[in-house]
Amino acid sequence: MKKTFASLREFYYYIVEIFSFLFSLATCYLPETRETPIEQADILIVPGFFSGPVYYKKLTRNLEKAGYKPKILKVPPIFLSTTNIIRSLDSQLKNLPKKYVFLTHNTGGLLCLLLPDTSRRKVGALITLGTPFRGTSLFRFFGPKDLDWKSPLLEKMFNTFLFMDRFQPLSPWKELFFLPKSSSEFGQGRDLWFDVVGNFNIVRVEENLRSITDYLEKNHPPGSSLEHHSKSDKSRILETEIPEVEKPSKTKKKVRRTEIKKPIGKKKVQPVRKKRK
């Protein structure tokens, strides 16, 4: 009975995924009616392929209810080359005064990967939603060749994701359009999965939207600045340095004597072997 219910549920969401894709395609060129100034935003949404700002209305509405100020960046929904897209994103990001949380849908995560250093420094946290990290066979005959399955560019840049601040991949349990499914698995124990299948369902189905909001509230609460975290880390370092400076000279002499009596070099430390994967 449980297996039958699970199969019916999966079939239902496959149908929803197809209609979500058609809705995304039909509205991808419609402009955004109300824009948040990018300077006031705390979350920047990078749209995916075949999707425009209208498709992310449910996502932005949920984020606003939770206290966030999301902003959808301007990215063409359909493009054949990444060169002009990267330039456009760079012009939107490079002069921003602070770091932001980036929510990237499918190919939006790959565009963030290809950003120059001037814009990549503005990424305070990178959360990918259904990003095909090694490309997709969807672009074998149509779309940007740089984002094709196992393209030389993506293979070369793959490990750059590890240098992104607070990188977290979120992926659908099953994929329908951005195949192969293995491309949406980053690996190294970082992946989190949505129970609802489908790439386009990630940002439309209420169950997934609650999961995204809960994750953000836990790891990046609204109103908390990413710059504040770095300042607090610096203050902690200063707090640990001040007592060392204020120690009296007698205690320093005692420390030196103990160092002479018990040299550190005589202590035997057994190396810890890391298990090979």
N, C-alpha and C positions, 0 to 999 in steps of 0.2 A: 504493500500500500504506500509506504514512504517513497519507494523508488518510482512508483507511478506518479505520485504527486510531484516529485522532483523533476521528472521528465516533462510533465505538463507545464510546470513553472518555467523550465528552461526553454521549451518551445514557445511559450507565451512571450518571453523576453527577446527571443530571436525575431518574432513578428514585430514587437515594439521597436527593436533595433532597426529594422528595415524602414518602418515609418519615420523613425527619428532621422535616419539618413536622408530620406526624401524631403522631410521638413527642413533639415539643415541646408540641403542643396537648393531648395526653393527660396530660402530667405537669406542666402549667403551674401548677396549684394545689397541688401537693405541697410541703410545707414542707422547708426545709433541715435535714438531720439533725445536722450539725456546723457551728457558726458560729465564725468567727474574730472576736475582739473588734476593733471598728473602729479602736481606738487602736493596736493592734499591727500592723495591715495596712499594706502599702505599695502595693498595687494595689486599686482599687475598680472593680468590674464593675457596670455599669448594664444590666440586662436589657432585651431588646427586646420587641416586641409578640408575643403568643402564647407567650412563653417564661417559664419559672420557674427557680428555682435548681437543680433537678435536671438541667435540660438543659445546664447549664454545668459539670457535674461533671468531664467529660473535660478541659475547659479549665483548671479550677482544679487538677486533679491534675498536669497538665503544668507549670503554673506553680510548684507546690510542689516538684516534682522539680528545677526549675531554681534553687530557693532563694528564691522569692518567697513573700509572705504575702498571698494574694488574699482579698478580702471581697466578697460579692455584696450589693448594696444592695437594700432592699425596695421593689419597684415592682410594682403589680398587672399581671398579664399581659395583661389586656383592660380598656380604659377608654374612656369616651366623651367625657371632658373632661380637659384638661391642668391645670386650675386646682388641683384637690386633689392631683394627683400632684406638681406643683411644690412645693406646701406641704410635702408629706411628705418629699420629697428635701431641701428646705431645712432642715427640722428635724433631719435626720440629719447634715447637713454643716456647718452654720453655726458650731457650737461646737467643731469639731475643731481640734487644736493645730498642725497642719502642713499642707503641700500633699501631694497624692497623684498617682500616675499613674492616669488614668481610662481603662478599656477599656469602650467603649460599643457595644452591638449594635443595629443598625438604628435604631429610634425612640429608643433610649437616648441617642444623640448629639444628637437634637433636644431632648430634655428638658434636657440639660446646657446647650444654647444658651439655653433659656428661664429658666434659674435666675437668681434675683436676685444682686446683686453680693456679698452676704454669703457666699453659697455658691460663687459662681464664683471667688472668690479662693482657694478650696481646690484648684482644678484646677492642678496643677503641670505636667501633660502630658495632652493629650487625643488619644487614639487611637480613631478611629471605625472600626467594622467593618460595612460594608454600610449606612451611614446614607443615607437618601434626603434629601439636603440641601434640596431644594425641595419636599418632600412626596411623597406617593404617591397614585395614583388608587385604591388599595385602600380608602381612607377616604372615597371620594365618597358611598357609600351607607351605610357602616358604619364606626364609629370616630370619633376626635376630628377635628372639622372644622378645627381649627387646624393639623393636620398633613396636610391634603389637598394635592393637587398644586397648586403655585403659590398657596397660601393667602396672603392679605395679610400675616398675621403673619410667616410664614417669609420672604417677600420682603423685609419690612422688616428682619428680624433676620439675614439671610443673611451679611452682611459681619462680623458679630460674631465669627464663627469665627476671623477673622484676628487678633483681639485675644486669643485663647486662647494660653496658654503652650505651646510645642512641639506645635502642632496637626499631626496626621498622619492623613489619610484613607486607609483600606485598603478596597478594594471587590472584589466578585466579578467575574470576567470576563464572566459573563452572569447576568441576573436573571430570576427566575421569578414571584415574588410581589409584591415592592415595586417595581412599575412606575410610570412609565417608567424604563428603564435609565439614561437621561441624568441622572436625578435623583441617582444615586449618584456622579456625577462632579463633584467640587468645582471642578476646573480650576486654572488658574494654575500648572501644573506640579507640583502637590503630590501627585497621586494615585499610589498604588501598587496593583497588581492581584494578586489570587489567581488562579492558573491553574485551580483547580477552580471550576466554576460553582455558583451557588446561594447565597442569603443564609443559610439555615440550616446549610448545609455549612461555613460559615466557622469555626464554633466546635465542629465535631464531627469533621470529617475529619482524619486524622492528618497528612496533608501540610500542611494549613493551620495546624494547631496548631504544627507545627515552625517554620513561617514566622513565626508570631506570637512564639513564644518566642525565636527567633534575632534578630528585630528588637528585642525588649525587652532581651535580653542585650547587644546592641551599643550601643543608645542609652540604656538605663536599667538598668544592671547591678544585680543584687540587692544590697541592703545600702547602696546609695548614696542618700543623702538629697537630696531636691530643695532643701531649705533649705541644704544644704552647698554647693551650686553657687553660690547667691547670696552666701554668706559668703566663698567663695574669690574671687569676682569683686571683692568689696569690699576684700579683703586685697591683691589685685593693684593696685587703685587706690591704696591707701595706700603700697604699696612704690614706686610710681612717683612719688608726691608727696614722699616723705622725701628722696631725693637732691636735689631742687630746693631744699628748705629748707636743706640742709647745704652747698650750694655756697658757696665763699668770695666775698667782695664783688668781688674783682678780675675774676673770670670774668663777673660780672654787668655790669661796666663794659664789658668787651670785647663782650659781646652787644649792648649798647646802641649802641656805636660802629658795629658792622657793620650794625645796623638803620638807622642814620642814613645810612651810605654807600650802602647798597643797599635802598631802600625796597621793600616788598612790592608796593606799588601799581603799580610799573613792569613787573612781570612779566606777560606776556600768557599767558592760559590759554584754550585753545580749548575751547568747551563740547562736552560729549559728548552726542551725540543718541541718544536711546533709540529703538529700532525699534518702530514701532507694530505691535501684533498684528493 
